[in-house]
């Protein structure tokens, strides 16, 4: 579906089993070969750059044995720590949450070395971890498309 001027681009990933409204068309999709998420497989990043910010959705599949042995809280804790380490950020605030009935974590962070700030939503949907994130330079006001981006995100199970 094409966006018209000022309207979001509705992006749907059948393989990723999610949809989201993006502030720009044609997200860049790539497999992540290196990540601090050492307990995951099938790591994929969908990202767009718009309004001076980076909007992204990462997907990480948790191996069946890890999901059986580790609690959802442990997986989310470890995932937040890995995300922050991957991008060189420090946590400013976080809160446990529920998203579409699944355990989630909301995180506000800053990247001192790059003078960036950001927000992430991590959702553990059975064996799939979704990391929905926006980061932008602190020197610019937060883009107006951040709230609609997070509000439009949804996923479905197999």
N, C-alpha and C positions, 0 to 999 in steps of 0.2 A: 504494500500500500504506500503510495507516494504522499509526502507531506506537502501542503501548500505553504506559502510564506507565513511564518509565524506559528505554524502548527507543528506538533511533534511528529516524528516518523515512528510509526508503530512497527516495532521489530519483534518478530516471532522466530524462535529457534526450536524447530522440531527435535533436533538431536539433543539440545540442551534442556528441552522441556520447560521453556519459560517464554514470557513475553514482557515487553517493557516499551514505554514511550521514550524515544531518544530525541535530543535536540538537534540532531543532524542525521543524514542518511548514510548508508553504507558503512556499518561498523567494520573495523579491522578485526579479523578472527585469526587466532594462532594458538597452537599448542604450546604450553609452558613446559620447557624441559627441565628447568631448575627452579626449585621452590623450597621454602622451609617447611612446606606441608608434606613432611616425609611419610605420613601415613596415608597419602592419597594416591590415586591413579587417575588417568584420563583427565589431566588438568588442561582446561581450555579457557582462553581469555577473549572476550568480546569487548571492544573499546572504540569510543569515538572521542574526538577533540572538538569542542564547540564552546563559544562564549568564553574562551580563555581557560577552560577547565577540561579535565579528563573524566569521562563517564565510563564506567566499566562494570562488567558482570563476569566474574570468574566462576568456573564450575570445577569442583574437585570431587571425585568419586571415592568413597571410603571403602576399602576392601571389606568383604563380608565378615572375616574373622575379627578385624579391628572393631567393627560396629558391634559385634557380639561381646567382645571383651571389655570395651571402653564405654564409659558413660557419655551421654550426650553433652553433659556439662564439661567433662574433660576434653572431648573433641573440640567444643567451641572455645574453651580456654586456650588450648594448644593452637587452634587456628588463628585466634586473635593475636597471640604472641608471634606466630609465624608471619602473619600479614604485616605486623608492625616492623618486624626485623627485615622482611623482604624489601620494604620501601624506606627503611631508615627513619621510621616515625616513632613518636612517643605518644602514649595514650593520654588524652586530656580528660575524657569521661567515657564511661560505658555503663550499660544497663542490660540486665537480662530481659528478654522479651519473648513473645510468642508471635509467630507470623503464619497465617493460614493454619493455625492449630499445631504448628511445629516449633520446637525450641529454636530460639534466635538470640542474637546479641547485637545491640546497637553500640557503635563505637565512634567517638569523635577523636581526631588525632591531629598532630602537627608534625611536619617534616622540617626540623630546624635548618638543616643543611641547604634545603632548597627554598626556604621561606614559604612553604605551602601549608595549607590546612585542608582537612577533609572529614568525611563522614562515611561510615560503612555500616551495612546491615549484613550480618552473617546468619544464614538460615540452614539448619540441618534437617533436610527432608528425607527421612529414612537413611539411605546410604549416600545421598548426594548433598554436598555442601555448596550453597550459593553464597558468593561474596559480591554484594552490590555496593559500588563505591563511587564517590566523586571526590576529586581533589583539585584545588586551584591555588594560585598564588595569593598570599595574604594581602598583597598590594592592590588587589581588585575586589570589588564587592562580590559576594556570592552570586552566581548566576541565578536568575529567576526560575530556570528550568530544573533546579535541584529538587524542590519539593514534588513537582509533577513526575519526575523521574522515579523517585522512591515510591510515591503513591501508586504508580501504574505497574510496578513490578508484580508479577504473579508467576507461579510455577504450577506444574501438574505432575502427578506421579505416573509411572508407566501404565 
